[in-house]
Amino acid sequence: MTSVRGLWHALKELPLKYPAVLSAYIIYGYLFMVMIRFFIIARSQTLSFYDIFEIFDAVPFLWMLAMMLVKVIEMRTMLHESEKSRLLGEQELEIRKTQVGTMREVVLGMQHHINNPLAIITLTLQKIKRTEPMSPGLAEGMERLEHETQRITQVLKDYGTTRDYDTEEIGRTDAVMAMPHRPPERNEHERTDA
C-alpha cells in the first residue's frame, strides 16, 4: 500500500517538476497516433490538402496548450516561492520581535538588581566626599567612580525605556546584539546652524 501511495505521489509531482517533459510526451504521443492514422488513410485513399489539414489540425493547438501549461506551472511555482519567502520574512521578523522583547524584559529585571547597588555606591561616594578630607588623586578617583555609576544608570535607563532596538548578528546566527536605537548625533557645527 505504501509503494502505491509513493507511486501516486510521484505521479502527482511529475507535472510540477517536469511540465515541459509531460507536455512533450502528450504532444508527441498524439502526433504519433495522428501519423499512424495518416499513413493508414493514405494507403487506402488519395488525400487532399483538406484531409491532411483535418488530420493534423489539433497539433498546433496542442503545442499552444503545452506552452500555456508550462507557463502556468512556472507562474504557480514563482508565486509559491514568493509566498514562501514572504512567510520566512514574517517568521524572521517575529523571531526578532521576540528576541527584542525578551531582551527588554531581561534589562528591566537587571535594572532593579543593578540600580540598587549603584544607588548605595553613589550615596556612599557622596557621603565620603562630604565628610572625609581627600587628596586630589583620591578626589579624582571618586569623581570617576561617580561618573561611571551615573553612566551605568543611564545605559540601563536607555535600554529600559526604548521600544526600538537596532539588532545585528554576532557570531552564531541565533545570537543578537541589541542597542537602543538613537538618531545620529549632530556635531557642534550642525547644532549652531540649526
C-alpha positions, 0 to 999 in steps of 0.5 A: 500500500505504501509503494502505491501511495509513493507511486501516486505521489510521484505521479502527482509531482511529475507535472510540477517538476517536469511540465515541459517533459509531460507536455512533450510526451502528450504532444508527441504521443498524439502526433504519433497516433495522428501519423499512424492514422495518416499513413493508414488513410493514405494507403487506402485513399488519395488525400487532399490538402483538406484531409491532411489539414483535418488530420493534423489540425489539433497539433498546433493547438496542442503545442499552444496548450503545452506552452500555456501549461508550462507557463502556468506551472512556472507562474504557480511555482514563482508565486509559491516561492514568493509566498514562501519567502514572504512567510520566512520574512514574517517568521524572521521578523517575529523571531526578532520581535521576540528576541527584542522583547525578551531582551527588554524584559531581561534589562528591566529585571537587571535594572532593579538588581543593578540600580540598587547597588549603584544607588548605595555606591553613589550615596556612599561616594557622596557621603565620603566626599562630604565628610572625609578630607581627600587628596586630589588623586583620591578626589579624582578617583571618586569623581570617576567612580561617580561618573561611571555609576551615573553612566551605568544608570543611564545605559540601563535607563536607555535600554529600559525605556526604548521600544526600538532596538537596532539588532545585528548578528554576532557570531552564531546566527541565533545570537543578537546584539541589541542597542537602543536605537538613537538618531545620529548625533549632530556635531557642534557645527550642525547644532549652531546652524540649526 
